[in-house]
Amino acid sequence: MADEPDDIEPDCYGKRPTLLAEHGEITGMQAEATAAAHGLEPLEGSLNSLASIPKSSRHWSIMMVVAWIAWRDFELVREQDPEFCSACFHWVGRVRKVRPQDDREPVTRMVYSLEARRAPTVGRLALHV
């Protein structure tokens, strides 16, 4: 029938994809697909307005300078900017015990949450090699 939904994505219950992922009902990738199917922008990613930070910024952090000396690549320099990192979100999966709504025993599930990228450090900069 025309009124019946066909092949509805997991948020058909009125829940947001991020909420379903946080409860371990879907993965982060499924949440992204659900958001895209409903015309939403990607949940994971960064702000495009920060694309030219290294070239236009008058002051760089020490990590940005080290990245420039090491690679001479504005993309890698931008990834070392704390402001850029705080604007970048990615899915992080963790194993958690989740209690079902019908008061059964807790179930171990992989739950996903959107988190901002951590601030740059020398150790993480060395991982780019």
Buried (B, 14 or more C-beta within 10 A) or exposed (E): EEEEEEEEBBBEEEBBBBBBBBBBBBBBEBBBBBBBEEEEEEBBEBEEEBBEBBEEBEEBBEBBEBBBEBBEEBEBBBBBBBEBBBBBBBBEBEEBEBEEEEEEEEEEBEBBBBEEBEBBEEEBBEEEE
